[in-house]
Amino acid sequence: MMALDNALHGNFIQIFHTLAKKSQDVFWIKDAHFDGYHYISPAFEHLWGVSCKALLQDPQLWYGCIKSEDLPLLREKAILFRAGAIPDEGETLHYQVLNPMGSGFQLMEETISPVFDENRQLIGYAGVTKVISGSEKPGVELNQATHFFRLFAQKMRAVFWVRDETCGEQIYLSPGYEKIWQRSRRHLYENPDSWISTIHPEDREAVSAKTRLHVLGEHGLDVQYEDRYRIIVPDGSVRWIKDTSFPIQDEVENFIGFAGIAEDITKEVEYEKELHAAKERAEIANRIKSDFLAMVSHELRTPLNAILGMSQILQARQIAPEFRESIDVIREAGSNLLALVSDILDFARLEAGKLHFVNESFNLLDVFQRTVAAMQYLAKEKGLTLNLFMELSLEGRVMGDANRVRQVLTNLITNAIKFTDKGEIGVYLKAGALCEEKASFDVVVKDTGIGIPEDKLEFIFDKFSQVDSIYQRKHGGMGLGLAITKELVSVMHGSIDVSSELGKGSQFHFTLSLPLQTEKEQQDTAWRDAMLQSMMRSQFNLRVLLVEDNRLNQRIARMILEDFGCRIDILNNGEEVMEKLNELSSYDLIFMDVGLPDMSGFEITARLRKESSLQSVPIVAMTAHVLESDQAQAFAAGMDRVVAKPIGYDEIRSVLEWVTGHD
Ligand code: ADP
C-alpha cells in the first residue's frame, strides 16, 4: 500500500497532467498574487478559442471572451483574491464565455481553491472550469474538424460570420473581425445591430436594404450574394469590404440562417481607382494631343490655301515660260505639304474616332483608272512604268466613299514609287466573291523596289514606323501613311496585308466589299452626271458677295470667280455687312468666311436670315474647319452649304452649279 502510495506520489504530476489533458474541463494553477498562470490545461483552447501559450504570456486574455455583464463581478473577485480574501474551502463562480465555435455564449462554472504549504502559507490558486450549459459535446471527428476550422478562422484575415435566419443574431464571428473592424467581437455578439453603425453613412441605407431583401429570401436559397461597402474603423479611416454571403441549411435542408466571408479589399479598390484615374488621364492627354494636331493642321491649311490657290490662278494665266517653271515648283511643293498636313489631320481624326465617311454611289473602275492616271507623271519622273490591270466584271456602281478608296490606293502607289528605283509598278484589281448585294474585290499593288526586311513586316502598319532610322533616311515621310491606310481599310470593313522580299520588291494587298448600287440609284446618278457635264461647259453670270477678311483669300476667290464670269464684291467684316444690309438682296450668292475678326460668319448669317428680303439668298460657308460640328452649326445658322478650304476652281464651280441649278 505504502509502495503504491509512493509510486502514485512520485508520478502525481504525470497523472494529473494526463487527466487534465483528456478532460473537457479546464484545469489551471495561478500564482499567489492571482496574477500569472503556472499551468492551464488544453481544454482552455477549445472553450476560449485562445491558445494556452498566448494565455501564459498574457493572462488578461482570459477576460477577452467573457460576456460584458459578467465582467464587473469577476474583476471584483480577482481584486479580493489578490488580497488573499478567499475562504479556505474556495469559491464557485458562474459566468458566460463566447463560444468560439459559434453558438453564442456558454455558461461556465468555475471552482477556485487557495493552495497552502505545510506552514499554511498561500502559495497559489487552483481551479477547474467547466461548461454547464450551451455546450455541444462534439464527437471526435467533428471535434477535429472544428479544431481545424478554428485554426483556419484564426489565421485568415478575412472574417467568417454566421447569423440566424432573421440576421438579427450573431451566431459566429471569426477573430479576423477584430483585425479588420478594430472592434471587439463581443460587442457584435451582444448587439448584432451595431454592425450597421460601422458602415459608412453613405453606404448604410443600400446595405440595409439589400440585407432586408436577403432576409426576405429575394435572392433565393441557392444564390451567393456579393456586396461591397465601406466601413469606418475607430481611428476614423475608411476601409472597403467585400462581403460574400449565402443562405445556409441544416441536415434536413431547412433554412437556418446566413453565412458569409467579409474581406478587406481597400488596397484593391484603391489600386482600381488609381488605374481608372490613370486611364482617364491618358485618354484626356490623348484627346488633347489629337485636338492639338487637328487644330495645327487646320491652321496650316489656311496659308496653304493661299499658296495653292495663287499658283493655280497663275497657271491658268498666260505667263512667261521662265516663271511657269517656278510656279510649277511652288504648286508641287504646296501640294506635297498639303498631303502631309492632310495625313496629320486624318491621323488625329482617326485617333479621336472623328474621321468622316460618306456613302455615295461611284464607279469603281473609274476611280482606279483616274487615280492611276493621276500618278503616272510621278512614275515617269523616276523612269518607272505604272500599269493597271482590272477585271471588267467589276464594271458598275457601288456605294461607299470613293475618296477614301482613292486615298488608300494613292498611299500604296506613292510608297511603291518612292521605294522603287527601277522596274515597274503593277496595280491589280480582281473581282472577289460576288453576291447579289455586294461586290468584293482584291487589290494588289506590286513593286520591284528595295523591299522590306522580314523582321520589320509586322510593324510596318504601326504609326510612325519606318524601316530606316531617322538618321539614315533617303526618303521623306512621317511613317503615318500605312497606319492611316490600314485604319481606313478597316473602317470600311476590309483587311490589308503585305509580303516582301528584300531587294526584290513588295506586294501590298487589300480587300474590300462594297454594296452594289440599286437600279434606281443608278438612274439618278446618270441623270445628275449628264446635268453636270452640260453645266461644266457654261459660264456663270452671277453677282457674288464675298465676306472674307484675309487679303490673299479675297484675291484668290475674286480671280477664280471672275474666271467663271461672275461679278464680285468684297466686304471685310461683320460691321461692313451690317452697314450694307439693305443692298444685299441683289446678290445671287454670298460666300461667308466663318472666322471673321468681329463677328463669326454664323452670327452674321443668323442676322441676315432675319431680314425678309434675305431669307432665300444662298449663303455658303467657307471654313478650314470641316468638322461635322461646324457643319451642323452652319446649317443651324441658316447657311446652305459648307465648302472646305483650300478653295480652288473645282470647289467654286460646284457651288456655282448648285446655285444655278437651285434657281
Ligand atoms: P512614310 O510616310 O514614312 O512613307 P508609311 O507608313 O507610308 O510612311 O510607310 C512606312 C515605312 O514602310 C516606310 O518608311 C518604308 O520604310 C516602308 N515601306 C512602305 N511601303 C514600302 C514599299 N512599297 N517598299 C519598301 N518599303 C516600304
Boltz pocket constraint, residues with backbone or C-beta under 6 A from the ligand:
constraints:
  - pocket:
      binder: B
      contacts: [[A, 411], [A, 412], [A, 415], [A, 416], [A, 419], [A, 447], [A, 449], [A, 450], [A, 451], [A, 452], [A, 460], [A, 462], [A, 465], [A, 466], [A, 467], [A, 468], [A, 476], [A, 477], [A, 478], [A, 479], [A, 480], [A, 481], [A, 482], [A, 483], [A, 506]]
      max_distance: 6.0
